[in-house]
Amino acid sequence: MFAKDIGIDLGTANVLIHVKGKGIVLNEPSVVALDKNTNKVLAVGEEARRMVGRTPGNIVAIRPLKDGVIADFDVTEAMLKHFINKLNVKGFLSKPRILICCPTNITSVEQKAIREAAEKSGGKKIYLEEEPKVAAIGAGMDIFNPTGNMVVDIGGGTTDVAVLSMGDIVTAQSIKMAGDKFDHEILNYIKREYKLLIGERTAEDIKINIGTVFSVNREDGEEVQTEMDIRGRDMVSGLPRTITVTSKEIEGALKESVAVIVQAAKNVLEKTPPELSADIIDRGVIITGGGALLHGMDQLLAEELKVPVFKAENPMDCVAVGTGMMLENIDKISRRKIG
Ligand SMILES: Nc1ncnc2c1ncn2[C@@H]1O[C@H](COP(=O)(O)OP(=O)(O)OP(=O)(O)O)[C@@H](O)[C@H]1O
């Protein structure tokens, strides 16, 4: 039996592919390495990511989807085709249906081009879906009932906040404030405070290892790392230098960015019809996406929104898992409305 349904989470930071009956079969960073002179694609995914910040002059490692929009369409298309071809769709899976979750703010021209890229790679029927809806389904919410469900999906480029009921979005907001901006804030903080230049990957490592947005309980429970040695280039001497930064410092550096996410969630709640608000108090808010893994995100949101907040089980897999669940019911859903 060959699987026929493929779900793709075409994210700013990562691309995940779910195949019916197999689960998530591909999980790679959305990075492409190009030869600047010939525009030839040299590497895609993990191999290209290892090159970020470490390439010689003629090679560039780029992230074609930046800030939740498609910054370089041709490269996005090449990347998508590369990943789909890796599955050997044409050989193994006869004419699959493909559901793609792409950034919320892409234009209709870009949507059309994404469809075409998937068709050229062997897809029979292509569906596009909105990210927060699929994230909510993947996180285990039953959004098809007449009850209010709220999801906050914090990705690399965008944070999507949505209240869903009866299979659709009731109120939502999408902001360009997410994991990438957190990395930038950390990078800028280190530059400002220590006159030390670090790369984007180092900034991300700091965020993942010692970052927090709610340090109150950081020392509770298991042993957690609260400081880290960082290497970078001294801005004055130009030489390599090592410094030590603490969780508390990173919490300070991320404060303003996180406040923007909290505000977006508050805005959505304010626009939510009262019956659905009542449901959200009962059922809580689910957070998904890589940003949900940032230490204290659930606690901070719970304190600010005054509702229970739960981290999805595997926050970074929710969209991909959701595409699989959605495809299972696509005939039912497509009669209602789907791209
Ligand atoms: N343990 C962690 N702590 C904090 N942040 C993390 C952790 N793991 C991953 N991230 C961050 O999550 C982000 C990527 O999340 P995700 O894969 O959900 O984004 P995406 O779906 O590709 O992006 P978008 O939804 O904007 O298109 C990155 O910024 C990454 O640094």
The ligand as an SDF file (V2000), in Angstrom:
LIG
                    3D

 31 33  0  0  0  0  0  0  0  0999 V2000
   13.6950   24.9390   22.9500 N   0  0  0  0  0  0  0  0  0  0  0  0
   13.4230   26.0950   22.3390 C   0  0  0  0  0  0  0  0  0  0  0  0
   13.3200   27.2320   23.0490 N   0  0  0  0  0  0  0  0  0  0  0  0
   13.0540   28.3930   22.4520 C   0  0  0  0  0  0  0  0  0  0  0  0
   12.8570   28.5540   21.1290 N   0  0  0  0  0  0  0  0  0  0  0  0
   12.9550   27.4550   20.3560 C   0  0  0  0  0  0  0  0  0  0  0  0
   13.2460   26.1730   20.9120 C   0  0  0  0  0  0  0  0  0  0  0  0
   13.2870   25.2730   19.8930 N   0  0  0  0  0  0  0  0  0  0  0  0
   13.0490   25.9660   18.7620 C   0  0  0  0  0  0  0  0  0  0  0  0
   12.8400   27.2660   19.0160 N   0  0  0  0  0  0  0  0  0  0  0  0
   12.5670   28.3530   18.0670 C   0  0  0  0  0  0  0  0  0  0  0  0
   11.3760   28.0870   17.3550 O   0  0  0  0  0  0  0  0  0  0  0  0
   11.4200   28.7530   16.0940 C   0  0  0  0  0  0  0  0  0  0  0  0
   10.9780   27.8120   15.0010 C   0  0  0  0  0  0  0  0  0  0  0  0
    9.7100   27.3520   15.2860 O   0  0  0  0  0  0  0  0  0  0  0  0
    8.7960   26.6350   14.1810 P   0  0  0  0  0  0  0  0  0  0  0  0
    9.5440   25.5270   13.5330 O   0  0  0  0  0  0  0  0  0  0  0  0
    7.5160   26.3290   14.8330 O   0  0  0  0  0  0  0  0  0  0  0  0
    8.6550   27.8390   13.1430 O   0  0  0  0  0  0  0  0  0  0  0  0
    8.0990   27.8390   11.6610 P   0  0  0  0  0  0  0  0  0  0  0  0
    6.8020   27.0880   11.6120 O   0  0  0  0  0  0  0  0  0  0  0  0
    9.1510   27.3890   10.7330 O   0  0  0  0  0  0  0  0  0  0  0  0
    7.8720   29.3900   11.4700 O   0  0  0  0  0  0  0  0  0  0  0  0
    6.5680   30.2200   11.0060 P   0  0  0  0  0  0  0  0  0  0  0  0
    5.4020   29.6530   11.7730 O   0  0  0  0  0  0  0  0  0  0  0  0
    6.8920   31.6260   11.3770 O   0  0  0  0  0  0  0  0  0  0  0  0
    6.4950   30.0110    9.5370 O   0  0  0  0  0  0  0  0  0  0  0  0
   12.8560   29.2130   15.8910 C   0  0  0  0  0  0  0  0  0  0  0  0
   12.9330   30.6150   16.1170 O   0  0  0  0  0  0  0  0  0  0  0  0
   13.6110   28.4550   16.9760 C   0  0  0  0  0  0  0  0  0  0  0  0
   14.7560   29.1670   17.4200 O   0  0  0  0  0  0  0  0  0  0  0  0
  1  2  1  0
  2  3  1  0
  2  7  2  0
  3  4  2  0
  4  5  1  0
  5  6  2  0
  6  7  1  0
  6 10  1  0
  7  8  1  0
  8  9  2  0
  9 10  1  0
 10 11  1  0
 11 12  1  0
 11 30  1  0
 12 13  1  0
 13 14  1  0
 13 28  1  0
 14 15  1  0
 15 16  1  0
 16 17  2  0
 16 18  1  0
 16 19  1  0
 19 20  1  0
 20 21  2  0
 20 22  1  0
 20 23  1  0
 23 24  1  0
 24 25  2  0
 24 26  1  0
 24 27  1  0
 28 29  1  0
 28 30  1  0
 30 31  1  0
M  END
$$$$
